[in-house]
């Protein structure tokens, strides 16, 4: 195989398999714990993350990865695997809210970012209380935006790992901070800190990478006089997305609008209640509707997504586009279904 591995083991959800010639190590895989982190009754599953439990005579390590667990899942894992020696738990949620939502004022974005960080830190401590591990390693939480979206860093709502460490220690847990190259000895919990240069000043680093360009900005750049009408392509993408709506049995009284950054006066709009036509209407008419989700996106980035050179999921979680929603309600099913809005 091109990745260099020859022996692959397929493991199903919650299945345990022995590793090595003597089977002294057991690996257990867990698929996405819930369709959405804080909306667990979502109808359309977002099953792109997984977690792993590694067990041996020396102890049990639970690495949740980006797959944020809840109290019910943590209780299941603790009951099944007994004492957890090390729990590597996520403490943050990378995504566009609130930094990329233009329906919020700057003050509302700052308040929402603080509330978001607090919510994830509370989930971290709650999960640790249920798991009762000897050590907790906060993981899967940092992100810094560059390029044309660098200004959004101040309202990402992602707490620093030091805040996660402080929240855990204040709650009575033994916490360890790991950075690139560090080695955590198991089961002692000792850390061998790697030799590395001092990290750059965060603000200076953000200013530096803010000058960078995303690859698609040049690869899909189209001269203005050569721009073509995208409505036929968007109609095909809508019909494809509808097939997945039917698969999941999802319909909604919300409408979706795609607004090109270069022509903000018009919006490509369609209803989620049926597989109707994509209509090009005035943006003012669209945002006057009751339940809408609008994405504001550059022409060349939309072209890259429609042709599958880029993906809606990266556009969303990478904060690469802007959104407007009315009312300010999070419907995760819509965001997942947009992943199928392409050719």
QUIJOUR-V422368 format. One record per residue. N is the residue number from 1. BURIAL is + if it has 24 or more other C-alpha atoms within 12 Angstrom, else -. Layout:
n;burial
N;BURIAL
N;BURIAL
This chain:
n;burial
1;-
2;-
3;-
4;-
5;-
6;-
7;-
8;-
9;-
10;-
11;-
12;-
13;-
14;-
15;-
16;-
17;-
18;-
19;-
20;-
21;-
22;-
23;-
24;-
25;-
26;+
27;+
28;+
29;+
30;+
31;+
32;+
33;+
34;+
35;+
36;+
37;+
38;-
39;-
40;-
41;-
42;+
43;+
44;+
45;+
46;+
47;-
48;-
49;+
50;+
51;+
52;+
53;+
54;+
55;+
56;+
57;-
58;-
59;+
60;+
61;+
62;+
63;+
64;+
65;+
66;+
67;+
68;+
69;+
70;+
71;+
72;-
73;+
74;+
75;-
76;-
77;+
78;+
79;-
80;-
81;+
82;-
83;+
84;+
85;+
86;+
87;+
88;+
89;+
90;+
91;+
92;+
93;+
94;+
95;+
96;+
97;+
98;+
99;+
100;+
101;+
102;+
103;+
104;+
105;-
106;-
107;-
108;-
109;+
110;+
111;-
112;+
113;+
114;+
115;-
116;+
117;+
118;+
119;+
120;+
121;+
122;+
123;+
124;+
125;+
126;+
127;+
128;+
129;+
130;+
131;+
132;+
133;+
134;+
135;+
136;+
137;+
138;+
139;+
140;+
141;+
142;+
143;+
144;+
145;+
146;+
147;+
148;+
149;+
150;+
151;+
152;+
153;+
154;+
155;+
156;+
157;+
158;+
159;+
160;+
161;+
162;+
163;+
164;+
165;+
166;+
167;+
168;+
169;-
170;-
171;-
172;-
173;+
174;+
175;+
176;+
177;+
178;+
179;-
180;-
181;-
182;-
183;-
184;+
185;-
186;-
187;-
188;-
189;+
190;-
191;-
192;-
193;-
194;-
195;-
196;-
197;-
198;-
199;-
200;-
201;-
202;-
203;-
204;-
205;-
206;+
207;-
208;-
209;-
210;-
211;-
212;-
213;-
214;+
215;-
216;+
217;-
218;-
219;-
220;-
221;-
222;-
223;-
224;-
225;-
226;-
227;-
228;-
229;-
230;+
231;+
232;-
233;-
234;+
235;+
236;-
237;+
238;+
239;+
240;-
241;+
242;+
243;-
244;+
245;+
246;-
247;-
248;-
249;-
250;+
251;+
252;+
253;-
254;+
255;+
256;+
257;+
258;+
259;+
260;+
261;-
262;-
263;-
264;+
265;-
266;+
267;+
268;+
269;+
270;+
271;+
272;+
273;-
274;-
275;+
276;-
277;-
278;+
279;+
280;+
281;-
282;-
283;+
284;-
285;-
286;+
287;+
288;-
289;-
290;-
291;+
292;+
293;+
294;+
295;+
296;+
297;+
298;+
299;+
300;+
301;+
302;+
303;+
304;+
305;+
306;+
307;-
308;-
309;-
310;+
311;+
312;+
313;+
314;-
315;+
316;+
317;+
318;+
319;+
320;+
321;+
322;+
323;+
324;+
325;+
326;+
327;-
328;-
329;-
330;+
331;+
332;+
333;+
334;+
335;+
336;+
337;+
338;+
339;+
340;+
341;+
342;+
343;+
